[in-house]
């Protein structure tokens, strides 16, 4: 992939800012950026700024997109990314607020379910309960309030990063078009 990126820039005179390459770990992305820069310096004898290269993980790319365009989803100002510990704290606080017993329903299992639902591409507005019953009823209440708390706090959890980027593009086709135009070259590491 590094050679392919260098080939596009060196042989085909593609502007480096038009290339969007995605890999699976931050370490791999950093290594790939470094290798592309070194390869181009050797081939062309000119230097390129690593920051001009959009070589990142899916999540990092989504953060970058959301940092500049999340206002289209009704968020104001910068947002915070909650890690697993922060997320679990919010789930517990929401359960206390709703008077839902954390002995009857494990906060960790609620957290896990929220992440699973989001990773399936659903948010609190599009989620439809499948089973019914007390746990399902409690989960829907917790999930809805959890989403409200995050938005009020101008925060996203890790699962939101991809979900909110997809939502952003689905709700704003012109914005999606802008990114398609900006990145005609999309390369994905296997």
MOSULCOR-V687939 format. One record per helix or strand of 2 or more residues. SS is the DSSP state (helix for helix, strand for strand). FROM is the first residue (numbers start at 1). TO is the last residue. If there is no record, write none. Layout:
SS,FROM,TO  SS,FROM,TO
//
This chain:
helix,2,10  helix,16,18  strand,19,23  helix,26,44  helix,50,52  strand,54,57  helix,58,73  strand,80,82  helix,84,97  helix,107,119  helix,134,152  strand,155,157  helix,158,171  helix,173,182  strand,185,188
//
